Amino acid sequence: MASKLLKEIGLSGMLLAGFALIGVIVLAVIYDQTSDRIKENQHQALLKQLTEIVPIERFENIHEKTAVKLPAGTFGMKDEAIVYLVKKDNQPEAAIFNVTTMKGYGGAIQLLVGINKDQTISGVRVISHKETPGLGDKVELGKTNWVLSFNGKSLENPSTSRWAVKKDGGEFDQFTGATITPRAVVGMVKQVLLWSQQHFDELFTGKYEAVKAD
């Protein structure tokens, strides 16, 4: 009786292991068949975001292969910052910084900040955040036009001391009931401008490690 029970338990275990193995194989096949499509969708989404910041007529080609890494610690970031390089006629046209500030009310706010070669801002977009709906989420272009207020700005317009929200004596509006979020975004955009003013040309010289594309 005990021997028969052990055999039944063993058979059940083998069946479960078999089903688990089949499941792993099926998932692997599905992943293999869809991974390229997922990567292409991600690539197209990235291109859409980048071309919102630098209009497509201004460059020849921009994608993951045109990106370089800035060391961890740049802009106070824990991770490396990614910068997409924009060229036209093989000459520097702009740089789009993919950066993250941890100073949002809900934590991390990820931004794309485009800087033209003349050190004016071509555009800013918030691409991910955890800010409060109806308050901090107004940094999203789909919610308000606040983020468009950066267009054309530089460290001379407004002056460096005015790169802050109005509550802190600066140029930029804050949101009713939500000052921390716009303060974090303005602060990070200012950091990017300050860095770019000193290092923009270096981005195009090969000094920084290129991002490896799959």
C-alpha positions in Angstrom: 0.0 0.0 0.0 2.8 2.4 1.0 4.7 1.5 -2.2 1.7 2.2 -4.4 1.2 5.6 -2.7 4.8 6.5 -3.3 4.5 5.5 -6.9 1.4 7.7 -7.3 3.2 10.6 -5.6 6.2 10.2 -7.8 4.0 10.1 -10.9 2.2 13.2 -9.9 5.5 14.9 -9.3 6.7 13.9 -12.7 3.5 15.2 -14.3 3.8 18.5 -12.6 7.5 18.8 -13.6 6.5 18.0 -17.2 3.8 20.7 -17.2 6.2 23.2 -15.7 8.8 22.4 -18.4 6.2 22.8 -21.1 5.2 26.1 -19.7 8.8 27.4 -19.7 9.2 26.3 -23.3 6.0 28.0 -24.4 7.0 31.2 -22.6 10.4 31.1 -24.2 8.9 30.6 -27.7 6.5 33.5 -27.2 9.2 35.8 -25.9 11.4 34.9 -28.9 8.6 35.6 -31.3 7.6 38.9 -29.7 10.9 40.4 -28.3 11.8 42.0 -31.6 8.4 43.5 -32.0 8.5 44.9 -28.4 12.0 46.4 -29.1 10.7 48.0 -32.3 7.6 49.4 -30.5 9.9 50.8 -27.8 12.2 52.3 -30.5 9.3 54.0 -32.2 8.0 55.4 -28.9 11.4 56.8 -28.2 11.6 58.3 -31.6 8.2 60.0 -31.2 9.3 61.5 -27.9 12.6 62.7 -29.3 11.1 64.3 -32.4 8.6 66.2 -30.1 11.7 67.9 -28.6 13.8 68.3 -31.8 11.6 68.5 -35.0 12.5 65.8 -37.4 13.5 68.2 -40.2 16.4 69.4 -38.0 18.4 66.2 -38.0 19.5 63.3 -40.2 19.2 60.4 -37.9 18.7 59.8 -34.2 18.1 56.6 -32.3 19.7 54.5 -29.6 22.9 54.2 -31.6 23.5 57.9 -31.5 23.5 58.0 -27.7 26.3 58.3 -25.1 26.5 57.7 -21.4 27.4 60.3 -18.8 28.9 58.9 -15.6 26.7 58.1 -12.6 26.7 61.1 -10.3 26.2 63.6 -13.1 23.2 65.8 -12.2 23.2 64.0 -8.8 21.9 60.9 -10.4 22.5 57.4 -9.0 22.6 55.9 -12.5 24.2 57.0 -15.8 22.5 59.7 -17.8 21.8 59.0 -21.4 22.3 61.7 -24.0 20.9 61.4 -27.6 23.1 63.3 -30.1 21.5 65.2 -32.9 23.5 66.0 -36.0 22.7 67.6 -39.4 25.3 67.6 -42.2 27.4 65.7 -39.7 27.6 68.8 -37.5 26.3 69.0 -33.9 22.7 70.3 -33.8 21.4 69.5 -30.4 21.6 67.1 -27.5 18.6 65.4 -25.7 19.3 64.4 -22.1 17.4 61.6 -20.5 17.7 62.4 -16.8 16.0 61.6 -13.6 15.5 63.8 -10.5 14.6 62.1 -7.2 13.2 65.4 -5.7 9.6 64.9 -6.9 6.8 64.7 -4.3 6.3 61.1 -5.2 10.0 60.3 -5.9 11.6 59.9 -9.3 10.7 62.1 -12.2 12.2 61.2 -15.5 12.7 63.9 -18.1 13.9 64.4 -21.7 15.6 67.8 -21.9 16.7 69.1 -25.4 19.5 71.6 -25.6 20.3 73.3 -28.9 23.9 74.1 -29.9 23.3 77.7 -29.0 22.4 76.6 -25.5 18.7 77.3 -25.7 16.1 74.7 -24.8 14.5 73.0 -27.7 12.0 71.2 -25.5 11.3 69.4 -22.2 9.1 66.4 -21.6 8.3 64.4 -18.5 8.2 60.8 -19.5 7.6 59.1 -16.2 6.7 60.1 -12.6 4.7 59.1 -9.5 3.2 62.5 -8.7 -0.2 63.1 -7.3 -3.0 63.0 -9.9 -4.7 66.4 -10.4 -1.7 68.2 -8.7 1.8 67.2 -9.6 0.9 65.4 -12.7 0.4 68.8 -14.4 4.0 68.5 -15.5 2.7 66.2 -18.2 2.0 67.9 -21.5 -1.2 65.9 -21.9 -2.5 67.6 -18.7 -1.3 71.2 -19.1 1.0 73.2 -21.3 3.3 74.1 -18.3 6.3 72.1 -19.7 6.2 74.2 -22.9 7.3 77.3 -20.8 10.9 76.0 -21.1 10.9 76.3 -24.9 13.6 78.8 -26.0 14.8 79.5 -22.5 18.5 79.6 -21.6 20.8 80.6 -18.7 20.5 84.2 -20.0 16.7 84.1 -20.4 15.9 84.1 -17.6 19.1 84.8 -15.6 20.6 82.0 -13.6 19.2 83.4 -10.4 15.7 83.3 -11.8 15.8 79.6 -12.7 13.3 78.7 -10.0 9.6 78.6 -9.3 7.9 81.9 -8.5 7.5 80.9 -4.8 11.3 80.7 -4.6 11.7 84.1 -6.4 12.1 82.6 -9.9 10.5 82.8 -13.3 8.4 79.6 -13.5 4.9 79.0 -12.3 4.2 76.5 -9.6 0.9 74.6 -9.3 -1.8 75.4 -6.7 -1.2 72.9 -3.9 1.8 71.4 -5.6 5.1 73.3 -5.5 7.5 70.4 -5.0 7.0 68.8 -8.4 7.6 71.9 -10.6 10.5 72.9 -8.3 12.1 69.5 -9.0 11.6 69.7 -12.7 12.9 73.3 -13.0 15.9 72.4 -10.8 16.9 69.5 -13.0 16.5 71.4 -16.3 18.7 74.1 -14.8 21.4 71.5 -13.9 21.3 70.2 -17.5 21.7 73.7 -18.9 24.6 74.4 -16.6 26.4 71.2 -17.5 25.7 71.6 -21.2 27.1 75.1 -21.3 30.4 73.8 -20.2 30.5 70.4 -21.9 28.2 70.5 -25.0 31.0 70.1 -27.6 32.6 67.2 -25.7 29.5 65.1 -26.3 30.3 64.9 -30.0 34.0 64.1 -29.7 33.9 60.5 -28.6 34.9 61.3 -25.0 31.9 59.6 -23.5 31.1 55.9 -23.9 28.5 55.2 -26.7 25.3 53.3 -25.7 25.4 49.8 -27.1 22.3 49.0 -29.2 21.0 45.5 -29.4 
